[in-house]
Amino acid sequence: MYVGALELDILLDDVRSLKQKRSVIKPVVAEVRRRFAVSVSEAGHLELHRRALIGVAVVAAGGEHVRDVLDSCERFVASRPEFVLLSAHRRLLGPDD
């Protein structure tokens, strides 16, 4: 069993309130969950209106599949025009960890 985690640090462009931030982030989180069958949540920078940290987690039988899914999630989020992906950090745990 392999477990992968991905942290995506995002800068939102034209957002002036937390309510507006949620209206941008919530549909992206829902689409990542639906499209890639992963666990995903806004996990940080909760009180900042122009920053967001999205956490993604996936479990699979093979490490390569976990990497592929996390790569796809990162590409999808990075392609969104309403914000800028500042950084992406990933962790992979396998049977030997």
Secondary structure as UniProt FT lines:
FT   STRAND          2..12
FT   HELIX           18..36
FT   STRAND          39..44
FT   TURN            46..47
FT   STRAND          51..60
FT   HELIX           63..78
FT   TURN            81..82
FT   STRAND          83..93
FT   TURN            95..96
//
